[in-house]
Amino acid sequence: MSLRHAVIAAALCLPAPAFAQSAADGSAPAASAHVALGDSAYAAGNSAAALQHYEAALAADSTNYEALWKASRSAVDLGEAATDGKQRDAYYKQGTRFARRAVAANASDAEGHFHLARSLGRTALSLGVRDRVKYAKDVRAQALEALKYDPRHAGALHVMGVWNAEIMRLSGVSRFMAKNFLGGQVFGTASWKDATRYMEQAVEVEPNRLVHRVDLAEIYRDTGNKAKARTEAQFVVDAPPSEPNDAKYKRQAQQLLASLK
C-alpha cells in the first residue's frame, strides 16, 4: 500500500468524534471538509464511515443541505444492508429524518425530495398493506416533486418504477381494499406500463447502476417478458460492483436467473 493510500485508509477508519472537536477552539474542520471525507468513504463502499462524516459535518453546520441528503443516502444504504429488522427500520427512520431536514433546508432541489421518497419507500416495503397505504401518497408525491426539478433524475424515476410495481404486485383484493376503504385512492393510478416506463428511463439515464437493472429485471419477469428479464439480470451478475450494496443486487440477480430457468 502506498503512503497516499495508507493516509486515505486511516482517515476513513477514524470515527467522526476524532474530528469533531469544539468549534469554539477553532480546531474543528469546516463542514465541507467532513462532506469530502464522507464522499471518500462512500466511494470506498464504507457507508458507516460515510454517515459518521456527514453527521460530523452537520455538527458543524446543522443546515448543510449536501450533508443532510448524503447522510440520508448513507443511512438508507445501511438499512438495505442490515440483516436485523429493528436495525434496518432504525436506519430507515434516520434516513427519513435527514431527508426531511434536507427538504426544509432547500425545497427547490431534487435530491432532498428524492431521498425522502427513497427512505419512506424503503420503510413502506417492510409494512403490511394497511400501513403501506399511509406511505404511498407521500412516496409518490416526493418522487414527482424531485422529477419536477430534475425530469431525468434516475433515482426519482426508479422510485416511481418501484412504486408502480409494488402496488401492482398486491393482490387485486388488497388494491381494492386500499383504494376504496383505506384512503389509498392514489393506488388506482398504478400500472405495469408505468412501472416499466419509469424503470427503463432510470436505466437509460444511469445504465451502469445495478439497482436499476435488477429492479427492471423483476418488473420484466412479473410482466411475462422473461427474455428481457434474463438480459437485465445477467448484466447485473456480470458487471463489476461500484456501490455499497451492489453485492446484494448481484445475489438478487443470480436468484432471479435461477428462477427463470
QUIWOKA-V202244 format. One record per residue. RES is the residue in one small letter. PHI is phi in degrees with one decimal (none if undefined). Layout:
[[RES	PHI] [RES	PHI]]
This chain:
[[m	none] [s	-70.2] [l	-59.6] [r	-60.5] [h	-67.5] [a	-64.9] [v	-65.5] [i	-63.1] [a	-61.7] [a	-64.6] [a	-64.8] [l	-69.7] [c	-86.0] [l	-69.1] [p	-68.1] [a	-55.0] [p	-57.7] [a	-65.3] [f	-93.5] [a	-85.2] [q	-76.7] [s	-59.4] [a	-66.3] [a	-65.3] [d	-89.6] [g	77.0] [s	-100.8] [a	-73.2] [p	-64.5] [a	-65.6] [a	-55.3] [s	-62.9] [a	-67.5] [h	-65.7] [v	-61.6] [a	-62.7] [l	-65.3] [g	-63.1] [d	-63.5] [s	-65.2] [a	-65.6] [y	-61.7] [a	-62.5] [a	-85.0] [g	82.2] [n	-104.1] [s	-66.2] [a	-65.2] [a	-65.9] [a	-59.3] [l	-62.4] [q	-60.0] [h	-70.0] [y	-66.3] [e	-66.4] [a	-65.6] [a	-61.7] [l	-72.9] [a	-66.0] [a	-83.5] [d	-149.7] [s	-67.6] [t	-110.4] [n	-67.0] [y	-60.7] [e	-62.7] [a	-64.3] [l	-66.9] [w	-72.9] [k	-73.5] [a	-64.4] [s	-62.0] [r	-56.7] [s	-70.7] [a	-63.2] [v	-69.8] [d	-56.9] [l	-65.7] [g	-64.4] [e	-63.2] [a	-85.6] [a	-68.1] [t	-98.8] [d	-93.2] [g	-61.0] [k	-66.8] [q	-65.8] [r	-58.3] [d	-64.4] [a	-65.2] [y	-65.5] [y	-64.1] [k	-65.0] [q	-62.6] [g	-61.0] [t	-65.2] [r	-61.8] [f	-62.3] [a	-66.7] [r	-63.3] [r	-67.3] [a	-64.1] [v	-63.2] [a	-65.4] [a	-75.7] [n	-155.7] [a	-80.6] [s	-106.8] [d	-134.8] [a	-69.7] [e	-61.0] [g	-61.2] [h	-64.7] [f	-62.0] [h	-69.8] [l	-68.8] [a	-60.7] [r	-64.1] [s	-66.1] [l	-66.5] [g	-64.6] [r	-65.1] [t	-62.8] [a	-63.1] [l	-63.9] [s	-94.3] [l	-109.2] [g	-76.9] [v	-58.8] [r	-58.8] [d	-74.2] [r	-64.3] [v	-58.1] [k	-62.2] [y	-91.9] [a	-57.5] [k	-63.8] [d	-67.4] [v	-59.8] [r	-63.2] [a	-62.9] [q	-70.6] [a	-64.8] [l	-68.0] [e	-65.3] [a	-61.1] [l	-68.7] [k	-63.8] [y	-87.1] [d	-148.4] [p	-60.9] [r	-112.5] [h	-75.4] [a	-61.0] [g	-63.6] [a	-67.4] [l	-60.3] [h	-61.4] [v	-56.8] [m	-65.7] [g	-63.8] [v	-65.6] [w	-57.1] [n	-64.5] [a	-65.1] [e	-66.3] [i	-69.1] [m	-68.2] [r	-76.4] [l	-66.7] [s	-65.7] [g	-57.3] [v	-65.8] [s	-64.3] [r	-64.7] [f	-62.8] [m	-62.6] [a	-63.8] [k	-70.9] [n	-100.7] [f	-126.4] [l	-112.9] [g	77.9] [g	-103.8] [q	-56.9] [v	-62.0] [f	-60.8] [g	-68.9] [t	-87.2] [a	-74.3] [s	-156.9] [w	-67.3] [k	-60.3] [d	-71.2] [a	-57.7] [t	-66.4] [r	-61.3] [y	-63.6] [m	-71.5] [e	-63.9] [q	-66.9] [a	-60.6] [v	-65.8] [e	-61.4] [v	-74.0] [e	-128.8] [p	-67.0] [n	-99.7] [r	-82.6] [l	-68.4] [v	-62.5] [h	-63.7] [r	-64.7] [v	-71.2] [d	-71.6] [l	-65.3] [a	-59.1] [e	-69.5] [i	-66.1] [y	-60.3] [r	-58.9] [d	-73.7] [t	-102.6] [g	86.2] [n	-98.3] [k	-67.5] [a	-63.8] [k	-67.3] [a	-61.4] [r	-63.6] [t	-60.6] [e	-67.8] [a	-64.1] [q	-65.1] [f	-57.7] [v	-64.3] [v	-62.3] [d	-83.9] [a	-74.8] [p	-72.7] [p	-70.0] [s	-138.4] [e	-131.1] [p	-53.3] [n	-103.1] [d	-64.1] [a	-61.2] [k	-64.2] [y	-67.1] [k	-67.6] [r	-64.0] [q	-60.3] [a	-66.7] [q	-62.1] [q	-65.0] [l	-65.1] [l	-60.3] [a	-63.3] [s	-73.8] [l	-92.5] [k	-72.0]]
